[in-house]
């Protein structure tokens, strides 16, 4: 994404030319919540009952093995 015809130094145009990372972040914030990861309501759809049942069965048989196989860095917490 570009906001200008050529590259400019932020010290020269900061606050004048839109900062592209802010534009992208604003667009992404429309898709999901950066703090919770929840997808915006407009993109939500009902989960079929058979899929919920299937997920519960897998969780019951696999338990923590479903996610513990993916190591995380110190201080990082599982989302759900």
Secondary structure, DSSP 8 states (H G I E B T S, - for coil): --SSSS---HHHHBTTB--HHHHHHHHHHTTB-TTT--B-GGG-----HHHHHHHHHHHHHHTTHHHHTS---TT-----
